[in-house]
Amino acid sequence: MYYPHRARELATNNSEQFQLAAWSKKRSGLVFGVNSMNRLSSKFRRVYPDGTTGFHLHAEMDLIRKFRPGSLKRISVIRFSRKTGEPTMSKPCIYCQKFLKQHGVISVRYTNWNGQWEILGL
């Protein structure tokens, strides 16, 4: 398999609308992050163009929290279709791209609409 079985397990067992997991390596092994709207944090507050505010912890942001500042350079992100369970588009949103860049991430490996891996340089 081209992605860890654990990513699928974490993403599909998540009760959120989107089944998304992000991961990277640490000396101790793989570290995962998952998206959530239940773990609200003002650190991850965003203001939308219409002026409304939302608190979301995307998988990429959850992953960043688990590393020393600036120590994470590359991550992988995968999303699974709720209907088929197959990998689908997981390119980080513009808010996550900005957040990742601010925290020193230089590249993101993500799945496209066809479930194939692509790389985004930040």
Buried (B, 14 or more C-beta within 10 A) or exposed (E): EEBBEEBBEBBEEBEBEBBBBBBBEEEEEEBBBBBBBEEEEEEBEBEEEEEEEEEBBBBBBBBBEEBEEEEBEEBBBBBBEEEEEEBBBBBBEEBBBEBBEEBBBEEBBBBEEEBEBEEBEB
